[in-house]
């Protein structure tokens, strides 16, 4: 099969994530001020899209407090740097079962199950241009943890995104997630052509070998827009792989803490490295307005944060 290399590529920077990385690198931003500053630095380095979670400013642990989201978004919008804002809607689906001998009741430590309305509250309040929709339930690496996104929950949340005019970014961790995403478009829950993020190498979803990656790519409809990423040392190789396969790229501290062996990265460092790879492949990195034009996004007015 001939190469379908992308000639115009946008970069998404996943700024901080929800994993327990806050004590593994001092560059992982915690407070809304620091998350916004890191997002702005990534945009100045070449990221057209910033994907944001929020964290408790003291502990650094993941949060879904709408007040924290609002501060991050307001600070980004009030800056002099243009960037497409992409907020997670993936929080609130954390289920930790008891041990195999007694799975019920669920373990309250780590379990955070919210209603569709609760999970969507930061999206409805901030109205980002994009928000994520994790398009399936899956086992993560932890022994009894399940990322829970039932078909009913996804239909409810997807319908809310469509009604709000916020573009869903479908997070696909395996081919079945793409199958269900197509069904959501067929049902009219989501509008097509859709936007997809291929999430590779996350236990226990799609492994990040190239055969599986290309199977994922071939399951994305031809008129959809997609990006891809992998974790850790595979982050930068997947920049090249995504461009070669016809997609866009994602980098950032959510997925990888290192620039080189023994060298902790900042978000802007990872974006700059990705820009270099893309341009040396003969492609052009496009900016936020080009992404809005491509995806039909609505830029929201800035709101000053006092």
PyMOL commands that set and color helices and strands:
alter all, ss='L'
color gray80, all
select helices_A, chain A and resi 32-45+66-77+116-126+151-164+175-187+210-218+234-244+267-280+288-295
alter helices_A, ss='H'
color red, helices_A
select strands_A, chain A and resi 8-9+11-14+49-52+54-55+62-63+84-87+93-96+112-113+130-134+138-139+145-147+167-172+195-199+225-229+248-251+258-260+263-264+284-285
alter strands_A, ss='S'
color yellow, strands_A
deselect
rebuild
show_as cartoon
